[in-house]
Amino acid sequence: MTSEQNKNFDLSASFKAYDVRGIVGESITAEIVEAVGAAFIDVLGLEGETVLVGGDMRPSSPEFSQAFANGAARRGANVQLLDLISTDELYYACGALNAAGATFTASHNPAEYNGIKMAKAGAQPISSESGLKEIQALAEQYLNEGSIPATAVRGQIGVRDVLKDYSEYLRQLVDLSGSRPLKIVVDAGNGMAGLTTPAVLGNKLLPALPFEIIPLYFELDGSFPNHPANPLEPENLRDLQAAVIKHGADIGLAFDGDADRCFVIDEKGEPVSPSAITGMVARREIARAQASGEQTPVIIHNLLTSKAVPELVANDGGRAVRTRVGHSFIKAVMAEEGAVFGGEHSAHFYFRDFWNADTGMLAAMHVLAALGEQDGPLSELGRQYEPYVSSGEINSEIDDKAGAVERVRVDFENDDVEIDHMDGSTFSAKDGSWWFNLRPSNTEPFLRLNAEAKDLPTMEKIRDRVLALVRA
């Protein structure tokens, strides 16, 4: 590793709250990655330990994986290269092997990006509050000094494949062998679900399940030639929706680039909201925990999920715990509460049996199990979990976000409302007929609105009233 004389490296542009993400060749390079690999070992005290390193299908991921491994080995860690992996495969490996690890991915970001998601042994998250800032500072120090000091004994670098073990583990958690036959369209978006879907749901590595899988964009291609691997954007679901209708499928699944999030489409081509999926999986996980003797299983949900979720949890004998948005918060509360499951409005789903980490594939398997154990279509099943009407997330570009929220507060102060400030500002009608949340983005000039009500006219009335005030 060499560095330009007197060059001052500042990695703050790529080090985010939960991970590293930057433009390849600019804010993330092999030289930077090597320094981060070394700093990862030092900050977490991993000299002499085994560390796991993999990456997604982006063209730069193999080079970056090797650079990270070189930096880690230089600081005395033994590296197992996992090659092509989804992010939840990394979490599986960190949990099952009780080792720290890193994977190279920029999730749903465009092709020019790459990044690093890191985890401690047991798949514990690393964020700016639990080591990421220290890793950044030490990596900058190594880069600015122009070299990484070597330990007395250099670590070894080997290769390991965890795909079959990961697939077998998921199948142990959700037994799909007794499902009725289902026709499933899966849109991998040229991302890592193109590798994991045939392994977990197909017969590539394990015995066949009673499923016919119709693949969309399973070719691993980090240039994303068909559409961005971001199913949160409605336009990126259109091909899947059309294919579900065309093939007369029972269900459609859409994964993001690193396959840790999953979105669901019903047989009519309509999205099933992540809140409905949270409710559906929560019901199954509560029942399973109760069957094994757990009296009041805990379910975590962030404050933007439908209020149908805590209502269902209470009705089924569980206890719902509301959290801020963001996976580090959810994972921390999952651990504190011993929660069996957690769901977010952004289609991240967390499982105690998966080391409190998020996995889109396991959530998809629960939905397939729920669909396959009854005879009705997904549209009818999903409707049970969506009794309210949601606005979805609406962004307003506002410079004075605090001023906009204050205008809303003043306008609503004479209504019969409760306001809390767990994450942004949540206004709730005391009669339970509606609620909305306003959250400022930390990274963009946006104020985000999410609203929900008992019916469409009420939701539209509240939504339009708030947006008029925000954009005044």
C-alpha positions in Angstrom: 0.0 0.0 0.0 1.4 3.4 -1.0 0.0 6.8 -0.6 0.7 10.1 -2.3 3.0 12.3 -0.2 1.2 14.6 2.2 -2.2 13.4 0.9 -4.9 13.9 3.5 -7.5 11.2 3.4 -11.0 12.0 4.7 -13.4 9.1 4.6 -16.4 11.0 6.0 -18.1 11.1 2.6 -18.4 7.3 2.5 -18.7 6.3 6.1 -22.4 6.5 6.9 -24.4 5.8 10.2 -24.6 2.0 9.5 -22.2 1.2 6.7 -19.7 2.4 4.2 -21.0 3.5 0.7 -19.3 5.5 -2.0 -18.6 5.9 -5.7 -16.0 3.4 -7.0 -12.7 5.0 -7.9 -13.5 8.1 -6.0 -14.7 7.7 -2.4 -14.1 4.0 -2.3 -10.9 2.4 -3.8 -8.9 -0.7 -3.2 -6.3 1.3 -1.3 -9.0 2.7 1.0 -10.6 -0.7 1.4 -7.3 -2.3 2.4 -6.8 0.3 5.2 -10.4 -0.3 6.3 -9.8 -4.0 6.5 -6.7 -3.4 8.7 -8.6 -1.0 10.9 -11.5 -3.4 11.3 -9.2 -6.0 12.8 -7.5 -3.5 15.2 -10.7 -1.8 16.4 -12.5 -5.0 17.1 -9.4 -6.8 18.5 -9.5 -9.6 16.0 -5.8 -10.4 15.6 -5.5 -14.2 15.5 -9.2 -14.6 14.9 -11.1 -15.8 11.8 -12.8 -13.1 9.8 -15.3 -13.6 6.9 -15.3 -11.5 3.8 -17.6 -11.7 0.7 -19.3 -9.4 -1.8 -22.1 -9.0 -4.2 -22.2 -9.0 -8.0 -20.8 -5.5 -8.5 -17.7 -5.5 -10.8 -15.5 -4.0 -8.1 -16.6 -6.5 -5.3 -13.9 -9.2 -6.0 -11.1 -6.7 -6.0 -12.4 -5.0 -2.9 -12.9 -8.3 -1.0 -9.3 -9.2 -1.8 -8.0 -5.8 -0.7 -10.0 -6.0 2.6 -8.6 -9.5 3.2 -5.0 -8.3 2.6 -5.4 -5.5 5.1 -7.0 -7.8 7.6 -4.3 -10.5 7.2 -1.6 -7.9 7.5 -3.0 -7.1 11.0 -2.9 -10.8 11.9 -6.4 -12.0 11.2 -7.2 -15.3 9.3 -9.6 -14.5 6.5 -12.2 -16.8 4.9 -13.3 -15.4 1.5 -16.9 -16.3 1.0 -17.0 -15.1 -2.6 -20.4 -14.1 -4.0 -22.9 -13.7 -1.1 -26.1 -11.9 -0.2 -26.0 -9.6 2.8 -28.1 -12.1 4.8 -25.7 -14.8 3.9 -23.0 -12.8 5.6 -25.2 -12.5 8.7 -25.8 -16.2 8.6 -22.1 -16.9 8.4 -21.2 -14.4 11.2 -23.9 -16.1 13.4 -23.4 -19.7 12.6 -19.6 -19.5 12.7 -19.5 -16.9 15.5 -17.1 -14.7 13.5 -16.9 -11.1 12.5 -17.3 -10.3 8.8 -17.8 -7.8 6.0 -19.5 -7.9 2.7 -19.1 -5.6 -0.3 -22.4 -4.2 -1.5 -24.2 -0.9 -2.1 -27.6 -2.6 -1.7 -30.0 -0.8 -4.0 -27.7 2.1 -5.0 -26.8 2.6 -8.7 -24.1 0.7 -10.5 -21.3 3.2 -9.9 -21.5 2.7 -6.1 -20.1 0.0 -3.8 -19.8 -0.2 -0.1 -19.2 -2.3 3.0 -21.6 -3.8 5.5 -19.8 -5.0 8.6 -20.8 -7.2 11.5 -19.3 -8.5 14.7 -19.3 -12.1 15.7 -22.8 -13.4 16.2 -24.0 -11.0 13.4 -24.1 -8.1 15.9 -24.4 -4.8 13.9 -21.6 -2.3 13.6 -22.7 1.3 13.4 -21.3 4.8 14.0 -22.1 4.2 17.7 -20.5 0.8 17.9 -17.1 1.0 16.2 -17.6 2.4 12.7 -16.3 5.9 13.6 -13.2 4.3 15.2 -12.6 2.1 12.1 -12.9 5.3 9.9 -10.4 7.2 12.1 -7.8 4.4 12.1 -8.2 3.7 8.4 -7.6 7.4 7.7 -4.5 7.3 9.9 -3.1 4.3 8.0 -3.8 6.0 4.7 -2.2 9.3 5.7 0.9 7.6 7.1 1.2 5.7 3.8 1.5 2.2 5.2 -0.2 -0.4 7.3 2.1 -1.9 10.0 2.5 -5.7 9.8 2.0 -8.0 12.8 4.6 -10.5 13.7 2.5 -13.3 12.2 0.6 -12.6 9.0 -2.9 -14.1 8.9 -3.8 -16.7 6.4 -6.4 -16.2 3.6 -8.6 -19.2 2.6 -11.9 -19.7 0.7 -15.2 -21.0 2.1 -18.7 -21.5 0.5 -21.6 -21.1 2.8 -24.5 -21.1 0.3 -25.7 -24.7 1.0 -25.4 -24.3 4.8 -27.3 -21.0 4.6 -30.0 -22.7 2.5 -30.3 -25.7 4.8 -30.6 -23.5 7.9 -33.4 -21.4 6.4 -35.3 -24.6 5.4 -35.0 -25.8 9.0 -36.7 -22.6 10.2 -39.6 -22.8 7.8 -40.7 -26.2 6.5 -42.2 -25.6 3.1 -42.3 -29.3 2.0 -46.0 -29.6 2.9 -47.2 -26.5 1.0 -49.8 -26.8 -1.7 -48.2 -26.2 -5.2 -47.4 -22.6 -5.8 -46.3 -20.7 -8.9 -43.9 -18.0 -7.9 -42.4 -15.2 -10.0 -39.1 -13.9 -8.5 -37.5 -10.6 -9.7 -33.9 -10.7 -8.5 -33.2 -7.4 -10.3 -29.8 -8.9 -11.5 -28.9 -8.9 -7.8 -27.9 -11.6 -5.3 -31.3 -13.2 -5.1 -30.4 -14.7 -8.5 -28.0 -16.9 -6.6 -29.9 -17.5 -3.4 -33.4 -18.2 -4.8 -32.5 -21.3 -6.7 -30.5 -22.5 -3.7 -33.2 -21.9 -1.0 -36.5 -22.2 -2.9 -35.4 -24.3 -5.9 -33.6 -27.6 -6.3 -30.1 -26.4 -7.2 -28.6 -27.6 -3.9 -31.5 -29.2 -1.9 -34.5 -31.4 -2.7 -37.2 -29.7 -4.7 -40.1 -28.0 -3.0 -43.7 -27.9 -4.5 -43.0 -24.6 -6.3 -42.7 -23.6 -9.9 -40.3 -20.7 -9.9 -40.4 -18.2 -12.8 -37.2 -16.2 -12.8 -36.9 -12.6 -13.7 -33.4 -11.1 -14.1 -31.5 -13.9 -12.3 -28.3 -13.1 -14.2 -25.8 -11.5 -11.7 -25.0 -8.2 -13.3 -23.9 -5.2 -11.2 -24.7 -2.8 -14.1 -28.4 -3.5 -13.5 -29.4 -3.6 -17.2 -33.1 -4.1 -16.6 -34.1 -1.8 -13.8 -32.5 -0.6 -10.5 -32.5 -3.2 -7.8 -34.6 -1.1 -5.5 -38.1 -2.5 -5.1 -39.1 0.4 -2.8 -39.7 2.4 -6.0 -43.0 1.4 -7.6 -41.7 1.6 -11.2 -39.1 -1.1 -10.4 -42.0 -3.5 -9.6 -43.8 -3.2 -12.9 -42.0 -6.0 -14.7 -42.8 -8.3 -11.8 -46.4 -7.2 -11.6 -46.8 -7.9 -15.4 -45.1 -11.3 -15.1 -47.4 -12.4 -12.2 -50.5 -11.6 -14.3 -49.0 -13.1 -17.5 -48.1 -16.4 -15.9 -51.2 -16.6 -13.6 -48.8 -16.8 -10.7 -49.9 -17.1 -7.0 -47.3 -14.6 -5.8 -44.4 -12.4 -6.9 -41.3 -11.7 -4.9 -38.9 -8.8 -5.5 -35.5 -8.5 -3.8 -33.1 -5.6 -3.6 -29.5 -5.8 -4.9 -28.0 -7.5 -1.9 -31.2 -9.5 -1.2 -31.7 -8.5 2.4 -35.1 -6.9 1.6 -38.1 -8.6 0.0 -41.3 -7.1 -1.4 -44.4 -9.1 -2.1 -46.9 -8.9 -5.0 -50.3 -10.7 -4.9 -51.9 -12.8 -7.7 -53.6 -9.6 -9.0 -50.3 -7.8 -9.4 -50.9 -5.6 -6.4 -48.3 -4.9 -3.8 -48.8 -6.4 -0.3 -47.5 -3.8 2.1 -44.5 -4.5 4.3 -46.8 -3.8 7.3 -49.1 -6.6 6.2 -46.1 -8.9 5.8 -45.0 -7.8 9.3 -48.4 -8.8 10.6 -48.5 -12.1 8.7 -45.0 -13.2 9.9 -45.6 -11.9 13.4 -48.7 -14.1 13.7 -46.7 -17.2 12.7 -43.7 -16.4 15.0 -46.0 -15.6 18.0 -47.8 -19.0 17.5 -44.5 -20.8 17.1 -43.0 -19.2 20.2 -46.1 -19.9 22.3 -46.1 -23.5 21.2 -42.6 -23.9 22.6 -43.7 -22.4 26.0 -43.0 -18.7 25.6 -45.9 -16.9 27.3 -45.9 -13.4 25.7 -43.6 -13.3 22.7 -42.3 -9.8 21.8 -42.7 -8.3 18.3 -40.7 -5.2 17.3 -42.1 -2.7 14.8 -40.9 0.7 13.8 -43.2 3.7 14.3 -44.1 3.9 10.5 -45.6 0.5 10.3 -49.4 0.2 10.3 -51.1 0.3 13.7 -52.7 -2.9 12.6 -49.4 -4.6 13.6 -49.5 -3.8 17.4 -53.3 -4.5 17.4 -52.7 -8.0 15.9 -49.8 -8.7 18.2 -51.9 -7.9 21.3 -54.9 -9.9 19.9 -52.6 -12.9 19.4 -51.2 -12.8 22.9 -47.9 -11.1 22.1 -46.4 -7.8 23.2 -45.6 -5.1 20.6 -42.7 -2.8 21.1 -42.4 0.4 19.0 -39.0 1.7 17.9 -37.4 4.4 15.8 -36.6 3.8 12.1 -33.3 2.2 11.3 -31.8 -1.3 11.5 -29.3 -0.6 14.3 -32.2 0.6 16.6 -34.3 -2.4 15.7 -31.5 -4.9 16.3 -30.6 -3.3 19.6 -34.2 -3.5 20.8 -34.6 -7.0 19.5 -31.6 -8.1 21.7 -32.8 -6.1 24.7 -36.3 -7.4 24.6 -35.5 -11.0 23.4 -38.0 -10.3 20.6 -38.9 -13.2 18.3 -39.4 -11.0 15.2 -39.2 -7.4 14.0 -40.5 -5.6 10.9 -40.0 -2.2 9.3 -42.1 -0.3 6.7 -39.1 -0.5 4.4 -39.3 -4.3 4.1 -36.5 -5.2 6.4 -37.5 -8.2 8.6 -35.6 -9.3 11.6 -35.6 -12.7 13.3 -34.4 -13.9 16.7 -33.6 -17.3 15.1 -31.4 -15.4 12.6 -29.2 -13.7 15.2 -31.6 -10.7 15.3 -30.5 -9.9 11.8 -32.6 -9.0 8.8 -33.3 -11.5 6.0 -35.6 -11.0 3.1 -35.5 -14.7 2.1 -36.7 -15.9 5.5 -39.6 -13.4 5.5 -40.5 -14.6 1.9 -40.5 -18.2 3.2 -42.9 -17.3 6.0 -45.3 -15.7 3.5 -45.1 -18.7 1.2 -45.8 -21.0 4.1 -48.8 -18.8 5.2 -50.1 -18.9 1.6 -49.4 -22.5 1.0 -51.1 -23.8 4.1 -54.5 -22.4 3.0 -56.5 -22.4 -0.2 -57.4 -18.8 -0.7 -55.4 -16.3 -2.9 -52.8 -14.0 -1.5 -55.1 -10.9 -2.1 -57.6 -12.3 0.3 -55.0 -13.4 2.8 -53.2 -10.0 2.7 -56.4 -8.1 3.2 -56.8 -9.5 6.7 -53.6 -7.7 7.6 -54.4 -4.3 5.9 -57.5 -2.9 7.6 -56.3 0.7 7.3 -55.4 3.0 4.4 -51.8 4.3 4.1 -50.4 7.2 2.1 -47.0 5.6 1.6 -44.0 7.8 2.1 -44.2 11.3 0.6 -41.2 13.5 0.4 -41.3 17.3 0.4 -38.1 19.2 -0.4 -37.9 21.8 2.3 -35.0 23.9 3.5 -36.6 24.9 6.9 -37.9 21.5 8.0 -38.3 22.5 11.6 -40.4 25.5 10.6 -42.6 23.3 8.4 -43.2 20.9 11.3 -44.1 23.8 13.6 -46.7 25.1 11.1 -48.3 21.7 11.2 -48.2 21.6 15.0 -49.9 25.0 15.4 -52.6 24.0 12.9 -53.4 20.7 14.7 -53.0 22.0 18.3 -56.8 22.5 18.6 -57.6 19.1 17.2 -58.0 16.2 19.7 -54.5 14.8 19.0 -51.5 13.4 20.8 -48.0 14.2 19.6 -44.8 12.2 20.4 -41.3 12.8 19.2 -39.7 9.3 19.3 -38.5 9.8 15.7 -39.6 13.0 14.0 -43.1 14.0 15.1 -46.1 11.6 15.2 -49.6 13.1 15.4 -52.3 10.7 16.5 -56.1 11.3 16.7 -57.2 10.3 20.1 -60.2 8.5 18.6 -57.8 6.2 16.7 -59.2 7.3 13.3 -55.8 8.5 11.9 -52.2 9.2 12.5 -49.3 10.7 10.6 -45.5 11.1 11.1 -43.2 13.8 9.8 -39.5 12.9 9.8 -36.6 15.0 8.5 -34.1 13.1 6.4 -30.6 13.1 7.9 -28.9 13.1 4.5 -31.3 14.9 2.1 -33.3 18.2 2.2 -36.5 16.2 2.6 -39.3 16.1 5.1 -41.0 12.7 4.9 -44.7 12.2 5.5 -46.3 8.9 6.3 -50.1 8.9 7.1 -52.6 6.2 7.9 -56.4 6.4 8.5 -59.5 4.2 8.9 -60.6 4.9 5.3 -59.5 6.5 2.1 -61.4 9.8 2.4 -60.0 10.4 5.9 -56.4 9.5 4.9 -56.6 11.9 1.8 -58.0 14.7 3.9 -55.2 14.4 6.5 -52.5 13.9 3.9 -53.6 16.9 1.8 -54.0 19.2 4.9 -50.5 18.3 6.1 -48.8 18.7 2.7 -50.5 22.1 2.2 -49.0 23.3 5.5 -45.5 21.7 4.9 -45.2 23.2 1.4 -46.7 26.6 2.2 
